[in-house]
């Protein structure tokens, strides 16, 4: 590929991939990947330790299909929502149930909820 000044420039696949990833994030900012560790989880650069979680709520995302859900973790006085559409959500869900066994069956409970767009408390640290 030639630049405007006539110099040769090598086409970079990495640059195209980075652009595509940036474009997807700009179009859907909630698509920030979730990663899980033995000590907690990360949503982008934000780390939440399991022992810091004070409450967990589940709900449905407003304006989305009824099967699009969100888990909201409260820790250190801040709330961190994580949508089911985010990469890594399934691993987070499994780790959450391991760390907080009372949250097992949360999807069924949310589906059975009488409030179609309601928010449900799954866990509250005593």
Steps between C-alpha positions, in 0.01 A plus 500: 500500500634843413465805725430852364872585514581200279652282773403137523290405799435143601136409549445402862235245590538596865402857420186384321410267788556774756282736297225239473513430874484874576208543261306217668562645846393845384179352359434292814684638804347228719697235311801545728643152560467336841777282639484285811772406748498298820497829691231689310428634155594783266282702269749677283752656739266485802576217745247385762610258770241242601534594868431866415159427345229628733192438284410337170186593310361347182270668255389527144648759269243766414414524134654163422352153451385341825787251492763776516592522866742692715678414823590798714776460756541756779845535654674787678190717465484469120277295271641308206242367252594209274272408211451149368608624158851581626776254412585286804157528663450122517829457688402781737162341563659163583760660728231707672301186583818335634583803717139570603304170493173676588502658154447163328172498311495876459392484135195288583409730788530804275282336234238417763503855633169680464675823406592468131782755521569458870819484699559214740738476796709184471752552778555737790806473722391471864 
